[in-house]
Amino acid sequence: MALITKKLPALACVLAATTALTPAAQAATPSAAAPDMARRQPHIEKIVGEISPQRIEATIRRLVGFHTRHTMSETVSDTVGIGAARRWIKSEFERCNAANGGRLQVAFDSHVAPVSRRISRPTEIVNVVATLPGTQPASQDRIYVVSGHYDSRNTDVMDEKGYAPGANDDASGTAAVMELACVMSKYKFDATIVFMTVAAEEQGLLGAAHWAEQARQKNLNIAGMFTNDIIGSSRDEHGKIDDQQVRLFAEGIPVEKEMSEAVRALVLTGGENDTISRQLARHVKEQGERYAKGFKVSVIQRRDRYLRGGDHMPFLERGYAALRFTEPNEDFNHQHQNVRTENGVTIGDLPEYNDYQYIAKVARVNAAALATLALAPAAPQKVQLRTAQLENDTTLVWQANAEPDLAGYRVVWRETTAADWQGSKWVGNVTEAKLPLSKDNVFFGVQAVDRDGNVSPATYPVPLK
């Protein structure tokens, strides 16, 4: 895939002629040409094409029908409250699983939350989790998580009995995740995908925090996490429609009590825009826009909106790459509000204010990103940039990937003022490459590529003296 911009044509020609490998790397390099990294793969197009706005709407209306899904609401009834909602979600995962060959592992993930600022009594918090195990031994321990939260709230966050439909916040994200699970479980992927609907987001991200903490304690290899939260509407408070983009929030330098060595290396080399979450966001933008034609992924270089939060944050706090999808313009009359009419205006998070075609578009971006990530090799490890001598060329080295279908590696770069990769060079199945570009003037990354042309997110190099 050529990522050369109009600014860099001469440089592209130079690189084509002069990119060098060390003698040892040359001896190990196969003569095979680069895989086609730009093509739209038919099976991924099929997955994206199967996402149904009609099924998404039916799911959202069923969730709204539980009257409230407040975290401390009714759990015994089969028709009202969060207990009925979670049992129904689980039954839907199981129904899809039975229809799709039994590949999903469906379970409740439960813990009891103690009394806290938004929990008035000890309360069972239950996530509904559907896991699609990877099929490649070298990749199946690599995990991608996609979530939406199924709890809802009113103006008073402690109101556990009032009508709280939560059609957009966040039945929209929950329905998208359920649709993704039902569609994608028909297919096989190298890596593992976890489809998760979580509880107690409105009470302090409690469900996501519990799952993320368990993952950290088990040392799970969470290679990326998406949360879909408030993806339901394409209309702002003035009635203006924007159904051609979604915001993707991506954290830069993480907040840490003490700066880790990895973060220190980013800061010292100016790589604040090359955190693992920003690298993941670049992949989502590239692949999402490739398969969801005419739809834009607008990367917002922030952890989240001002004074707001979502279920990606507990993953970020535990060192995982995590992103948040949210509609482009939020209408706050239809969030966190009791349903009512004031001065002829209906207020409340009702299903008629959702745009189901729009939710399907966001779900398609998720599907494309998850499929390409779970089919691609892992991002290269131990990527380093040689700095032992003064020179204008740049030498990169990295650790070899273990995937049996690995074809080789691609080096990417961009100007220091650019957000996205501008240039690329296929270097083959090697672990070292030298390019006639100054490390002082551009940012580099190394990507792993399989024989089908699936490309991993890039890894930022740290200095090697």
C-alpha positions as a Markdown table, in Angstrom:
| # | Residue | x | y | z |
|---|---|---|---|---|
| 1 | Met | 0.0 | 0.0 | 0.0 |
| 2 | Ala | 1.6 | 3.3 | -1.0 |
| 3 | Leu | 1.1 | 5.9 | 1.6 |
| 4 | Ile | 3.3 | 8.5 | -0.1 |
| 5 | Thr | 1.7 | 12.0 | -0.1 |
| 6 | Lys | 2.2 | 14.7 | -2.7 |
| 7 | Lys | 4.8 | 16.3 | -0.5 |
| 8 | Leu | 7.1 | 13.3 | -0.8 |
| 9 | Pro | 7.3 | 12.1 | -4.4 |
| 10 | Ala | 11.0 | 12.6 | -4.8 |
| 11 | Leu | 11.7 | 10.9 | -1.5 |
| 12 | Ala | 9.6 | 7.9 | -2.6 |
| 13 | Cys | 11.8 | 7.5 | -5.7 |
| 14 | Val | 14.9 | 7.7 | -3.6 |
| 15 | Leu | 13.6 | 5.1 | -1.2 |
| 16 | Ala | 12.6 | 2.7 | -3.9 |
| 17 | Ala | 16.1 | 2.7 | -5.2 |
| 18 | Thr | 18.2 | 3.0 | -2.0 |
| 19 | Thr | 16.5 | 1.4 | 0.9 |
| 20 | Ala | 19.1 | -1.0 | 2.3 |
| 21 | Leu | 19.3 | -4.1 | 4.4 |
| 22 | Thr | 22.4 | -5.2 | 6.4 |
| 23 | Pro | 24.4 | -8.1 | 4.9 |
| 24 | Ala | 22.9 | -10.6 | 7.4 |
| 25 | Ala | 19.4 | -9.3 | 6.7 |
| 26 | Gln | 19.9 | -9.6 | 2.9 |
| 27 | Ala | 21.0 | -13.2 | 3.3 |
| 28 | Ala | 17.7 | -14.0 | 5.2 |
| 29 | Thr | 15.4 | -12.0 | 2.9 |
| 30 | Pro | 13.1 | -14.0 | 0.6 |
| 31 | Ser | 12.7 | -12.7 | -2.9 |
| 32 | Ala | 8.8 | -12.7 | -2.7 |
| 33 | Ala | 7.1 | -9.5 | -3.6 |
| 34 | Ala | 5.1 | -7.6 | -1.1 |
| 35 | Pro | 1.6 | -8.8 | -0.4 |
| 36 | Asp | -1.2 | -6.6 | -1.6 |
| 37 | Met | -1.9 | -4.5 | 1.5 |
| 38 | Ala | -4.4 | -2.1 | -0.2 |
| 39 | Arg | -7.0 | -4.6 | -1.4 |
| 40 | Arg | -10.4 | -4.9 | 0.2 |
| 41 | Gln | -10.6 | -8.5 | 1.3 |
| 42 | Pro | -13.9 | -10.3 | 0.2 |
| 43 | His | -14.6 | -12.0 | 3.5 |
| 44 | Ile | -14.2 | -8.8 | 5.5 |
| 45 | Glu | -16.4 | -7.0 | 3.0 |
| 46 | Lys | -18.9 | -9.8 | 3.6 |
| 47 | Ile | -18.8 | -9.3 | 7.4 |
| 48 | Val | -19.2 | -5.5 | 7.1 |
| 49 | Gly | -22.1 | -6.0 | 4.6 |
| 50 | Glu | -24.0 | -8.3 | 7.0 |
| 51 | Ile | -24.4 | -5.6 | 9.7 |
| 52 | Ser | -28.1 | -4.9 | 9.9 |
| 53 | Pro | -29.7 | -1.6 | 11.0 |
| 54 | Gln | -33.0 | -3.4 | 11.4 |
| 55 | Arg | -31.6 | -5.9 | 13.8 |
| 56 | Ile | -29.9 | -3.2 | 15.7 |
| 57 | Glu | -33.1 | -1.2 | 16.0 |
| 58 | Ala | -35.0 | -4.3 | 17.2 |
| 59 | Thr | -32.3 | -4.9 | 19.9 |
| 60 | Ile | -32.4 | -1.3 | 21.1 |
| 61 | Arg | -36.2 | -1.3 | 21.4 |
| 62 | Arg | -36.1 | -4.6 | 23.3 |
| 63 | Leu | -33.6 | -3.1 | 25.8 |
| 64 | Val | -35.7 | 0.0 | 26.2 |
| 65 | Gly | -38.7 | -2.2 | 26.9 |
| 66 | Phe | -37.2 | -3.3 | 30.3 |
| 67 | His | -38.3 | 0.1 | 31.7 |
| 68 | Thr | -35.0 | 0.8 | 33.4 |
| 69 | Arg | -31.6 | -0.9 | 33.4 |
| 70 | His | -30.3 | 1.0 | 36.3 |
| 71 | Thr | -27.5 | -0.9 | 38.0 |
| 72 | Met | -29.4 | -1.2 | 41.3 |
| 73 | Ser | -32.8 | -1.9 | 39.7 |
| 74 | Glu | -35.0 | -5.0 | 39.8 |
| 75 | Thr | -33.2 | -8.3 | 39.3 |
| 76 | Val | -35.9 | -10.9 | 39.8 |
| 77 | Ser | -38.5 | -9.9 | 37.3 |
| 78 | Asp | -38.4 | -11.3 | 33.8 |
| 79 | Thr | -39.7 | -8.1 | 32.2 |
| 80 | Val | -38.4 | -5.1 | 34.2 |
| 81 | Gly | -35.0 | -4.1 | 35.4 |
| 82 | Ile | -31.3 | -4.9 | 34.9 |
| 83 | Gly | -31.7 | -8.6 | 35.8 |
| 84 | Ala | -34.1 | -9.2 | 33.0 |
| 85 | Ala | -32.0 | -7.2 | 30.6 |
| 86 | Arg | -28.8 | -9.1 | 31.3 |
| 87 | Arg | -30.5 | -12.5 | 31.0 |
| 88 | Trp | -32.0 | -11.5 | 27.7 |
| 89 | Ile | -28.7 | -10.3 | 26.4 |
| 90 | Lys | -27.1 | -13.6 | 27.4 |
| 91 | Ser | -29.9 | -15.5 | 25.7 |
| 92 | Glu | -29.4 | -13.5 | 22.5 |
| 93 | Phe | -25.6 | -14.3 | 22.5 |
| 94 | Glu | -26.5 | -18.0 | 23.0 |
| 95 | Arg | -29.1 | -17.9 | 20.2 |
| 96 | Cys | -26.5 | -16.5 | 17.8 |
| 97 | Asn | -24.0 | -19.0 | 19.0 |
| 98 | Ala | -26.3 | -22.0 | 18.3 |
| 99 | Ala | -27.0 | -20.7 | 14.8 |
| 100 | Asn | -23.4 | -20.0 | 14.0 |
| 101 | Gly | -21.7 | -23.3 | 14.9 |
| 102 | Gly | -21.1 | -22.9 | 18.7 |
| 103 | Arg | -17.9 | -20.9 | 18.4 |
| 104 | Leu | -18.8 | -18.3 | 21.1 |
| 105 | Gln | -18.1 | -18.9 | 24.8 |
| 106 | Val | -21.0 | -17.1 | 26.5 |
| 107 | Ala | -20.9 | -16.3 | 30.3 |
| 108 | Phe | -21.7 | -13.9 | 33.0 |
| 109 | Asp | -18.8 | -12.1 | 34.7 |
| 110 | Ser | -20.0 | -11.1 | 38.1 |
| 111 | His | -18.8 | -9.4 | 41.3 |
| 112 | Val | -20.4 | -7.6 | 44.2 |
| 113 | Ala | -19.6 | -3.9 | 44.4 |
| 114 | Pro | -19.5 | -2.5 | 47.9 |
| 115 | Val | -21.2 | 0.7 | 49.0 |
| 116 | Ser | -19.6 | 3.7 | 47.3 |
| 117 | Arg | -20.5 | 7.2 | 46.1 |
| 118 | Arg | -23.0 | 5.9 | 43.5 |
| 119 | Ile | -23.8 | 2.5 | 45.1 |
| 120 | Ser | -26.1 | 2.7 | 48.1 |
| 121 | Arg | -26.0 | -1.0 | 49.0 |
| 122 | Pro | -23.8 | -3.9 | 48.1 |
| 123 | Thr | -24.8 | -4.7 | 44.5 |
| 124 | Glu | -24.1 | -7.5 | 42.1 |
| 125 | Ile | -22.5 | -6.1 | 38.9 |
| 126 | Val | -22.8 | -8.5 | 36.0 |
| 127 | Asn | -21.1 | -8.2 | 32.6 |
| 128 | Val | -22.3 | -10.4 | 29.8 |
| 129 | Val | -19.3 | -11.7 | 27.8 |
| 130 | Ala | -19.2 | -13.6 | 24.6 |
| 131 | Thr | -15.7 | -14.8 | 23.6 |
| 132 | Leu | -14.7 | -15.9 | 20.1 |
| 133 | Pro | -11.5 | -17.8 | 20.5 |
| 134 | Gly | -8.7 | -17.4 | 17.9 |
| 135 | Thr | -7.8 | -20.3 | 15.8 |
| 136 | Gln | -4.1 | -19.7 | 15.2 |
| 137 | Pro | -1.9 | -21.1 | 18.0 |
| 138 | Ala | 0.6 | -18.3 | 17.7 |
| 139 | Ser | -2.1 | -15.7 | 17.9 |
| 140 | Gln | -5.0 | -17.0 | 20.0 |
| 141 | Asp | -3.7 | -15.5 | 23.2 |
| 142 | Arg | -3.8 | -12.1 | 21.6 |
| 143 | Ile | -7.2 | -10.5 | 22.5 |
| 144 | Tyr | -9.3 | -7.7 | 21.2 |
| 145 | Val | -12.2 | -6.4 | 23.3 |
| 146 | Val | -15.3 | -4.5 | 22.1 |
| 147 | Ser | -17.8 | -3.2 | 24.6 |
| 148 | Gly | -21.0 | -1.3 | 25.2 |
| 149 | His | -22.7 | -0.7 | 28.5 |
| 150 | Tyr | -26.2 | -1.9 | 29.0 |
| 151 | Asp | -27.1 | 0.0 | 32.2 |
| 152 | Ser | -29.1 | 3.2 | 32.0 |
| 153 | Arg | -29.8 | 6.2 | 34.2 |
| 154 | Asn | -32.0 | 9.2 | 34.8 |
| 155 | Thr | -31.2 | 12.8 | 35.8 |
| 156 | Asp | -30.7 | 11.5 | 39.4 |
| 157 | Val | -28.0 | 8.8 | 39.0 |
| 158 | Met | -29.4 | 7.1 | 42.1 |
| 159 | Asp | -32.9 | 6.7 | 40.7 |
| 160 | Glu | -33.3 | 3.0 | 40.4 |
| 161 | Lys | -37.0 | 2.8 | 39.7 |
| 162 | Gly | -37.9 | 5.6 | 37.2 |
| 163 | Tyr | -38.3 | 5.1 | 33.5 |
| 164 | Ala | -34.8 | 5.2 | 32.1 |
| 165 | Pro | -34.9 | 4.0 | 28.5 |
| 166 | Gly | -31.2 | 4.6 | 27.7 |
| 167 | Ala | -31.8 | 4.2 | 23.9 |
| 168 | Asn | -28.7 | 6.0 | 22.9 |
| 169 | Asp | -26.7 | 5.9 | 26.2 |
| 170 | Asp | -26.0 | 3.1 | 25.8 |
| 171 | Ala | -28.4 | 0.7 | 24.2 |
| 172 | Ser | -26.9 | 1.9 | 20.9 |
| 173 | Gly | -23.4 | 0.6 | 21.9 |
| 174 | Thr | -24.8 | -2.6 | 23.4 |
| 175 | Ala | -26.8 | -3.4 | 20.3 |
| 176 | Ala | -23.8 | -2.7 | 18.1 |
| 177 | Val | -21.7 | -5.2 | 20.1 |
| 178 | Met | -24.5 | -7.8 | 20.0 |
| 179 | Glu | -24.8 | -7.4 | 16.3 |
| 180 | Leu | -21.0 | -7.7 | 15.9 |
| 181 | Ala | -21.0 | -10.9 | 17.9 |
| 182 | Cys | -23.8 | -12.4 | 15.9 |
| 183 | Val | -22.2 | -11.6 | 12.6 |
| 184 | Met | -18.6 | -12.2 | 13.3 |
| 185 | Ser | -19.1 | -15.5 | 15.2 |
| 186 | Lys | -19.8 | -17.1 | 11.8 |
| 187 | Tyr | -16.1 | -16.6 | 10.9 |
| 188 | Lys | -12.7 | -17.7 | 12.1 |
| 189 | Phe | -9.9 | -15.3 | 13.1 |
| 190 | Asp | -6.3 | -15.9 | 14.1 |
| 191 | Ala | -6.6 | -13.9 | 17.4 |
| 192 | Thr | -9.4 | -13.9 | 20.0 |
| 193 | Ile | -12.2 | -11.4 | 20.1 |
| 194 | Val | -14.3 | -10.6 | 23.2 |
| 195 | Phe | -17.7 | -9.1 | 22.8 |
| 196 | Met | -18.8 | -7.6 | 26.1 |
| 197 | Thr | -21.8 | -5.8 | 27.4 |
| 198 | Val | -20.9 | -4.3 | 30.7 |
| 199 | Ala | -22.9 | -3.0 | 33.7 |
| 200 | Ala | -22.5 | -0.1 | 36.1 |
| 201 | Glu | -20.8 | 2.3 | 33.7 |
| 202 | Glu | -23.1 | 5.1 | 35.0 |
| 203 | Gln | -22.2 | 4.2 | 38.6 |
| 204 | Gly | -18.4 | 4.6 | 38.0 |
| 205 | Leu | -17.3 | 2.2 | 35.2 |
| 206 | Leu | -17.5 | -0.6 | 37.7 |
| 207 | Gly | -18.2 | -3.5 | 35.3 |
| 208 | Ala | -15.4 | -2.6 | 32.9 |
| 209 | Ala | -13.0 | -1.9 | 35.8 |
| 210 | His | -13.6 | -5.4 | 37.2 |
| 211 | Trp | -13.0 | -7.2 | 33.9 |
| 212 | Ala | -9.9 | -5.1 | 33.1 |
| 213 | Glu | -8.5 | -5.7 | 36.6 |
| 214 | Gln | -9.0 | -9.4 | 36.2 |
| 215 | Ala | -7.3 | -9.3 | 32.8 |
| 216 | Arg | -4.3 | -7.5 | 34.3 |
| 217 | Gln | -4.0 | -9.9 | 37.2 |
| 218 | Lys | -4.1 | -12.9 | 34.7 |
| 219 | Asn | -1.6 | -11.0 | 32.5 |
| 220 | Leu | -3.9 | -11.4 | 29.5 |
| 221 | Asn | -2.5 | -10.1 | 26.2 |
| 222 | Ile | -5.2 | -7.4 | 25.5 |
| 223 | Ala | -3.8 | -5.9 | 22.3 |
| 224 | Gly | -6.7 | -3.4 | 21.8 |
| 225 | Met | -10.0 | -2.4 | 23.3 |
| 226 | Phe | -12.9 | -0.4 | 21.9 |
| 227 | Thr | -15.9 | 0.9 | 23.7 |
| 228 | Asn | -19.0 | 2.1 | 21.9 |
| 229 | Asp | -20.8 | 4.6 | 24.0 |
| 230 | Ile | -23.4 | 7.1 | 22.7 |
| 231 | Ile | -23.2 | 6.1 | 19.0 |
| 232 | Gly | -27.0 | 6.4 | 18.4 |
| 233 | Ser | -27.7 | 9.8 | 16.9 |
| 234 | Ser | -26.5 | 11.7 | 13.8 |
| 235 | Arg | -28.5 | 14.9 | 14.8 |
| 236 | Asp | -27.3 | 17.7 | 17.0 |
| 237 | Glu | -29.4 | 19.9 | 19.3 |
| 238 | His | -30.1 | 22.3 | 16.4 |
| 239 | Gly | -31.4 | 19.6 | 14.2 |
| 240 | Lys | -28.3 | 19.5 | 11.9 |
| 241 | Ile | -27.6 | 16.0 | 10.6 |
| 242 | Asp | -24.0 | 14.6 | 10.3 |
| 243 | Asp | -24.2 | 10.9 | 9.5 |
| 244 | Gln | -20.9 | 10.6 | 7.7 |
| 245 | Gln | -18.4 | 10.5 | 10.6 |
| 246 | Val | -17.8 | 9.1 | 14.1 |
| 247 | Arg | -15.5 | 10.4 | 16.8 |
| 248 | Leu | -12.7 | 8.1 | 18.0 |
| 249 | Phe | -11.1 | 9.3 | 21.2 |
| 250 | Ala | -7.5 | 8.2 | 21.6 |
| 251 | Glu | -5.3 | 9.0 | 24.6 |
| 252 | Gly | -1.8 | 10.4 | 24.2 |
| 253 | Ile | 0.7 | 10.2 | 27.1 |
| 254 | Pro | -1.1 | 8.2 | 29.9 |
| 255 | Val | -1.6 | 9.6 | 33.4 |
| 256 | Glu | 0.9 | 7.8 | 35.6 |
| 257 | Lys | 2.0 | 8.4 | 39.2 |
| 258 | Glu | 5.5 | 7.6 | 38.1 |
| 259 | Met | 6.6 | 7.7 | 34.5 |
| 260 | Ser | 7.3 | 4.2 | 33.1 |
| 261 | Glu | 10.4 | 3.6 | 30.9 |
| 262 | Ala | 8.2 | 3.2 | 27.9 |
| 263 | Val | 6.5 | 6.5 | 28.4 |
| 264 | Arg | 9.8 | 8.2 | 29.2 |
| 265 | Ala | 11.2 | 7.0 | 25.9 |
| 266 | Leu | 8.2 | 8.5 | 24.1 |
| 267 | Val | 8.6 | 11.8 | 25.8 |
| 268 | Leu | 12.4 | 12.0 | 25.3 |
| 269 | Thr | 12.0 | 11.3 | 21.5 |
| 270 | Gly | 9.0 | 13.5 | 20.9 |
| 271 | Gly | 6.7 | 10.5 | 20.4 |
| 272 | Glu | 3.8 | 11.7 | 22.5 |
| 273 | Asn | 1.5 | 11.0 | 19.5 |
| 274 | Asp | 2.8 | 7.5 | 19.1 |
| 275 | Thr | 1.3 | 5.8 | 22.2 |
| 276 | Ile | -0.2 | 2.3 | 21.7 |
| 277 | Ser | -3.7 | 3.8 | 21.7 |
| 278 | Arg | -2.8 | 6.4 | 19.0 |
| 279 | Gln | -1.2 | 3.6 | 16.9 |
| 280 | Leu | -4.4 | 1.5 | 17.4 |
| 281 | Ala | -6.5 | 4.6 | 16.3 |
| 282 | Arg | -4.5 | 4.9 | 13.1 |
| 283 | His | -5.3 | 1.3 | 12.3 |
| 284 | Val | -9.0 | 1.8 | 13.0 |
| 285 | Lys | -9.2 | 4.9 | 10.9 |
| 286 | Glu | -7.4 | 3.3 | 7.9 |
| 287 | Gln | -9.3 | 0.1 | 7.9 |
| 288 | Gly | -12.6 | 1.5 | 9.0 |
| 289 | Glu | -12.6 | 4.1 | 6.2 |
| 290 | Arg | -11.4 | 1.4 | 3.7 |
| 291 | Tyr | -14.4 | -0.8 | 4.3 |
| 292 | Ala | -17.1 | 1.7 | 5.3 |
| 293 | Lys | -16.8 | 3.8 | 2.1 |
| 294 | Gly | -17.7 | 7.5 | 2.4 |
| 295 | Phe | -17.6 | 7.3 | 6.2 |
| 296 | Lys | -15.0 | 9.2 | 8.2 |
| 297 | Val | -13.3 | 8.2 | 11.4 |
| 298 | Ser | -12.3 | 11.4 | 13.1 |
| 299 | Val | -9.6 | 10.7 | 15.6 |
| 300 | Ile | -9.8 | 13.0 | 18.6 |
| 301 | Gln | -6.5 | 13.2 | 20.4 |
| 302 | Arg | -7.9 | 13.1 | 23.9 |
| 303 | Arg | -8.7 | 10.4 | 26.4 |
| 304 | Asp | -12.4 | 11.4 | 26.3 |
| 305 | Arg | -14.7 | 14.4 | 26.3 |
| 306 | Tyr | -14.2 | 17.1 | 29.0 |
| 307 | Leu | -15.2 | 15.9 | 32.4 |
| 308 | Arg | -16.7 | 12.7 | 30.9 |
| 309 | Gly | -15.5 | 9.1 | 30.9 |
| 310 | Gly | -16.2 | 5.7 | 29.5 |
| 311 | Asp | -15.4 | 2.0 | 29.8 |
| 312 | His | -12.1 | 2.3 | 27.9 |
| 313 | Met | -10.6 | 4.2 | 30.8 |
| 314 | Pro | -10.1 | 1.2 | 33.1 |
| 315 | Phe | -8.2 | -0.5 | 30.3 |
| 316 | Leu | -6.1 | 2.6 | 29.7 |
| 317 | Glu | -5.3 | 2.8 | 33.5 |
| 318 | Arg | -4.0 | -0.8 | 33.4 |
| 319 | Gly | -1.7 | -0.1 | 30.4 |
| 320 | Tyr | -3.8 | -1.4 | 27.5 |
| 321 | Ala | -4.5 | 0.3 | 24.2 |
| 322 | Ala | -8.1 | 1.5 | 24.3 |
| 323 | Leu | -10.4 | 3.8 | 22.3 |
| 324 | Arg | -13.9 | 5.3 | 22.5 |
| 325 | Phe | -16.4 | 5.6 | 19.7 |
| 326 | Thr | -19.0 | 8.4 | 20.1 |
| 327 | Glu | -21.3 | 10.2 | 17.7 |
| 328 | Pro | -20.1 | 13.5 | 16.2 |
| 329 | Asn | -22.5 | 15.9 | 18.0 |
| 330 | Glu | -24.3 | 15.0 | 21.2 |
| 331 | Asp | -27.8 | 16.3 | 22.0 |
| 332 | Phe | -27.8 | 16.6 | 25.8 |
| 333 | Asn | -31.6 | 16.8 | 25.8 |
| 334 | His | -31.5 | 13.0 | 25.1 |
| 335 | Gln | -28.8 | 12.0 | 27.7 |
| 336 | His | -29.1 | 11.5 | 31.4 |
| 337 | Gln | -32.5 | 13.1 | 31.5 |
| 338 | Asn | -35.9 | 12.0 | 32.9 |
| 339 | Val | -38.4 | 11.5 | 30.1 |
| 340 | Arg | -40.7 | 14.6 | 30.0 |
| 341 | Thr | -42.1 | 17.4 | 27.9 |
| 342 | Glu | -41.1 | 21.0 | 28.5 |
| 343 | Asn | -42.4 | 23.9 | 26.4 |
| 344 | Gly | -43.5 | 21.5 | 23.7 |
| 345 | Val | -40.0 | 19.8 | 23.6 |
| 346 | Thr | -39.7 | 16.1 | 24.4 |
| 347 | Ile | -36.7 | 15.4 | 26.6 |
| 348 | Gly | -35.2 | 12.0 | 27.4 |
| 349 | Asp | -33.2 | 9.2 | 25.9 |
| 350 | Leu | -35.9 | 7.6 | 23.7 |
| 351 | Pro | -35.5 | 5.3 | 20.7 |
| 352 | Glu | -37.2 | 7.6 | 18.2 |
| 353 | Tyr | -34.2 | 10.0 | 18.5 |
| 354 | Asn | -31.7 | 7.3 | 17.3 |
| 355 | Asp | -30.6 | 7.0 | 13.7 |
| 356 | Tyr | -30.3 | 3.2 | 13.1 |
| 357 | Gln | -28.6 | 3.5 | 9.7 |
| 358 | Tyr | -26.0 | 5.6 | 11.5 |
| 359 | Ile | -25.4 | 3.1 | 14.3 |
| 360 | Ala | -24.9 | 0.4 | 11.6 |
| 361 | Lys | -22.2 | 2.5 | 10.0 |
| 362 | Val | -20.4 | 2.8 | 13.3 |
| 363 | Ala | -20.8 | -0.9 | 13.8 |
| 364 | Arg | -19.3 | -1.5 | 10.3 |
| 365 | Val | -16.2 | 0.5 | 11.3 |
| 366 | Asn | -15.9 | -1.7 | 14.4 |
| 367 | Ala | -16.3 | -4.8 | 12.4 |
| 368 | Ala | -13.6 | -3.9 | 9.8 |
| 369 | Ala | -11.2 | -2.8 | 12.5 |
| 370 | Leu | -11.7 | -5.9 | 14.6 |
| 371 | Ala | -11.5 | -8.3 | 11.7 |
| 372 | Thr | -8.3 | -6.8 | 10.3 |
| 373 | Leu | -6.7 | -6.7 | 13.7 |
| 374 | Ala | -7.7 | -10.3 | 14.5 |
| 375 | Leu | -6.5 | -11.6 | 11.1 |
| 376 | Ala | -3.2 | -9.6 | 11.1 |
| 377 | Pro | 0.0 | -10.5 | 12.8 |
| 378 | Ala | 0.8 | -8.9 | 16.2 |
| 379 | Ala | 2.5 | -5.5 | 16.2 |
| 380 | Pro | 6.3 | -6.1 | 16.1 |
| 381 | Gln | 8.1 | -6.2 | 19.4 |
| 382 | Lys | 11.3 | -4.6 | 20.6 |
| 383 | Val | 11.5 | -2.2 | 17.8 |
| 384 | Gln | 14.6 | -0.1 | 18.1 |
| 385 | Leu | 16.4 | 2.7 | 16.2 |
| 386 | Arg | 20.2 | 2.6 | 16.1 |
| 387 | Thr | 21.8 | 5.8 | 17.4 |
| 388 | Ala | 25.4 | 4.6 | 18.0 |
| 389 | Gln | 26.9 | 6.8 | 15.2 |
| 390 | Leu | 26.1 | 10.2 | 13.7 |
| 391 | Glu | 24.5 | 9.7 | 10.3 |
| 392 | Asn | 21.6 | 10.9 | 8.3 |
| 393 | Asp | 20.3 | 7.5 | 7.4 |
| 394 | Thr | 18.1 | 5.5 | 9.8 |
| 395 | Thr | 18.6 | 1.9 | 10.8 |
| 396 | Leu | 15.7 | 0.1 | 12.5 |
| 397 | Val | 15.8 | -3.4 | 14.2 |
| 398 | Trp | 13.1 | -5.5 | 15.7 |
| 399 | Gln | 12.2 | -8.9 | 17.1 |
| 400 | Ala | 10.9 | -11.5 | 14.6 |
| 401 | Asn | 7.2 | -12.4 | 14.8 |
| 402 | Ala | 6.1 | -16.0 | 15.4 |
| 403 | Glu | 3.0 | -16.2 | 13.2 |
| 404 | Pro | 3.4 | -19.0 | 10.6 |
| 405 | Asp | 1.7 | -17.0 | 7.8 |
| 406 | Leu | 4.0 | -13.9 | 8.3 |
| 407 | Ala | 5.1 | -12.5 | 5.0 |
| 408 | Gly | 7.4 | -9.7 | 6.3 |
| 409 | Tyr | 7.5 | -6.2 | 7.5 |
| 410 | Arg | 6.7 | -2.6 | 6.4 |
| 411 | Val | 8.4 | 0.5 | 7.6 |
| 412 | Val | 6.1 | 3.6 | 7.8 |
| 413 | Trp | 6.9 | 7.2 | 8.5 |
| 414 | Arg | 5.4 | 10.7 | 8.7 |
| 415 | Glu | 6.5 | 14.2 | 9.2 |
| 416 | Thr | 6.7 | 15.3 | 12.8 |
| 417 | Thr | 3.7 | 17.6 | 12.3 |
| 418 | Ala | 1.5 | 15.0 | 10.6 |
| 419 | Ala | -1.1 | 12.8 | 12.5 |
| 420 | Asp | -1.2 | 9.9 | 10.0 |
| 421 | Trp | 1.4 | 7.8 | 8.2 |
| 422 | Gln | 2.5 | 9.5 | 4.9 |
| 423 | Gly | 5.1 | 7.1 | 3.5 |
| 424 | Ser | 5.8 | 3.3 | 3.6 |
| 425 | Lys | 8.4 | 0.8 | 2.4 |
| 426 | Trp | 8.1 | -2.9 | 2.2 |
| 427 | Val | 11.4 | -4.4 | 3.5 |
| 428 | Gly | 10.6 | -8.2 | 3.4 |
| 429 | Asn | 10.9 | -10.8 | 6.1 |
| 430 | Val | 13.9 | -9.4 | 7.9 |
| 431 | Thr | 14.5 | -7.9 | 11.3 |
| 432 | Glu | 16.7 | -4.9 | 10.3 |
| 433 | Ala | 16.4 | -2.3 | 7.6 |
| 434 | Lys | 18.2 | 1.0 | 6.8 |
| 435 | Leu | 16.4 | 3.9 | 5.1 |
| 436 | Pro | 17.8 | 7.1 | 3.7 |
| 437 | Leu | 15.7 | 9.3 | 6.0 |
| 438 | Ser | 16.9 | 11.2 | 9.0 |
| 439 | Lys | 15.5 | 9.9 | 12.3 |
| 440 | Asp | 15.7 | 13.5 | 13.5 |
| 441 | Asn | 13.2 | 14.7 | 10.9 |
| 442 | Val | 10.4 | 12.1 | 10.8 |
| 443 | Phe | 8.6 | 9.6 | 13.0 |
| 444 | Phe | 9.0 | 5.9 | 12.1 |
| 445 | Gly | 6.9 | 2.8 | 12.8 |
| 446 | Val | 7.3 | -0.9 | 11.9 |
| 447 | Gln | 4.3 | -3.1 | 10.9 |
| 448 | Ala | 4.0 | -6.8 | 10.5 |
| 449 | Val | 2.2 | -8.1 | 7.4 |
| 450 | Asp | 0.8 | -11.6 | 6.6 |
| 451 | Arg | 0.6 | -13.4 | 3.3 |
| 452 | Asp | -2.9 | -12.1 | 2.7 |
| 453 | Gly | -1.9 | -8.5 | 3.2 |
| 454 | Asn | -3.3 | -8.1 | 6.7 |
| 455 | Val | -1.2 | -5.3 | 8.4 |
| 456 | Ser | -0.7 | -4.9 | 12.1 |
| 457 | Pro | -0.7 | -1.6 | 13.9 |
| 458 | Ala | 2.7 | 0.1 | 13.9 |
| 459 | Thr | 5.2 | 0.0 | 16.7 |
| 460 | Tyr | 7.2 | 3.1 | 17.6 |
| 461 | Pro | 11.0 | 2.6 | 17.8 |
| 462 | Val | 12.9 | 3.4 | 21.0 |
| 463 | Pro | 16.6 | 4.4 | 20.8 |
| 464 | Leu | 19.3 | 1.7 | 20.7 |
| 465 | Lys | 22.7 | 3.0 | 21.5 |
